[in-house]
Amino acid sequence: MDDLTHKFRSLFLFSKARRKVVMPRMGNHPNNYSLKDDPVLKLLFVFVGPAVLGLLINALYNFVDRIFVGQFVGAEGLSAVTMAFPVTLFQFGFVLLFGSGSGILIAKYLGEERRDKAEDALGNCIAGLFITLILFTAAGLLFYKPLLVAFGAEGVLFDLSAEYLAIIIMGFPLSFFLALEFTCRAEGNPRFPAKLILLSSIINVSLDYVFMKMLNMGIGGAALATIIAQSVNAILLIRYYLTGKSQVSIVWKKIKLKKHIILPILSVGFAPFIMDIAISLQNIFANKLLLISGGTDGVAAMGIIFGINVFFMMTALGTGDGMQPMVSYNFGAKHFERALKTLKYALRMVSLIAFFGVVTLELLPAQLIDVFIDGDKNIMTITKVAIRIFAISIPFYMVQIVMTRYFQALQQNKIATFSALLRPALFVPISYIFNTMYGLIGIWVAFVLSDSLAALISFLLIKKYSIHKLKIPSTKHTSELLGN
């Protein structure tokens, strides 16, 4: 009974728990928690709660974005956003590369009581972001039209996709700094990024209404609302570090690339980066198959599925991201059993959410589709079948994402990268074969098969490479876990 009471009490801890400082520092920092001493389940809700909540709020305004586009632009608008999606995924991959990589190292260095190394990691992260945003924005503005042609966009679909994507690219210089959400969580302050995401979501939805309904700006209004909201978020994150509120300070002379710092950041961050890039390529491949088998309506159906699926994807990513500072810190402090217990709780959480997700999508597909597109019978028919098949994949990819993030937090970089590539690497051949055999339905079935196989392989990797080693916290096994 005491254990049950403790679990229910933990549900509210991210708003009511007592706060502690993660590591000794000058001054008080009341937003931090003790990753070393607080109960694992408590910390998981404290860290995962705001991370998931923030990403779910982010998912909500993406959801509302697609509703506005579907209602005010139509099926072509939904298809255009879906066609541009791989480019935004590719850009976010670099946010993950620097943010996730430096965040994990910062948490690990704090666990080892090496604050100077944590400052080095933050400085190198910022330097890397500056270089990347300049190159990526310039390349995006030069080549976004040829990219859309390569993706298969033409006619009205090309025009809408180009209008949307050009505006999104103009927001890249600030949106890259959303990587600082990861470093903020890593130092033990998960609430602040969640609050900023809530604020930016309110801004985005409000501007969607103003630009698209009141000013009739079409798909360009949706893009403009998105970049303004993201820019506000990024500016406030930068301000957080510049005003001395952070535990890990920006040291100006450390904002430069150092080989011995940036290479570990890139190595640790490579797994989520390559997962994001691979999923971007997977979406390009899927969109081309959908255009061939289902035309614009097939791509629109995928856009509706993305709009709904983003809630489950963000829950999995938020659980993985929230879990990582706990795993990395305790790994650095050699508290291996706490790291393993964190994974077990995280997997149970996403499995429970996935169960409710599957039930909802199987029972209420028509009601969900009506929110996006009203009265289009062909899209309704295609999407109802697609959602009911796709829903089966949700539990598999959610647990697979968490397991991949766990390997990354332990700095088992090769295994994390392999695990990150599994889903898209399996999807491409399976979808091609099944699309050839069964047409449009084959594409939806391919999601289920590739995600279930990827989850099974990742689970076997956890069993073989993680649990066995964590049970023996010796110096030898510590070196193995670090990949040395």
Secondary structure, DSSP 8 states (H G I E B T S, - for coil): -HHHHHHHHHTTHHHH-----SS--SS--TT---TTTS-HHHHHHHHHHHHHHHHHHHHHHHHHHHHHHHHHT-HHHHHHHHHHHHHHHHHHHHHHHHHHHHHHHHHHHHHTT-HHHHHHHHHHHHHHHHHHHHHHHHHHHHHHHHHHHHHT--HHHHHHHHHHHHHHHHTHHHHGGGGHHHHHHHTT--HHHHHHHHHHHHHHHHHHIIIIIIS--THHHHHHHHHHHHHHHHHHHHHHHHTT-SSS---GGG-S--HHHHHHHHHHHHHHHHHHHHHHHHHHHHHHHHHHHHHHHHHHHHHHHHHHHHHHHHHHHHHHHHHHHHHHHHHHTT-HHHHHHHHHHHHHHHHHHHHHHHHHHHH-HHHHHHHH-SS-HHHHHHHHHHHHHHGGGHHHHHHHHHHHHHHHHTT-HHHHHHHHHHHHHHHHHHHHHHHHHHTHHHHHHHHHHHHHHHHHHHHHHIIIIIIHHHT---HHHHHHHHT-
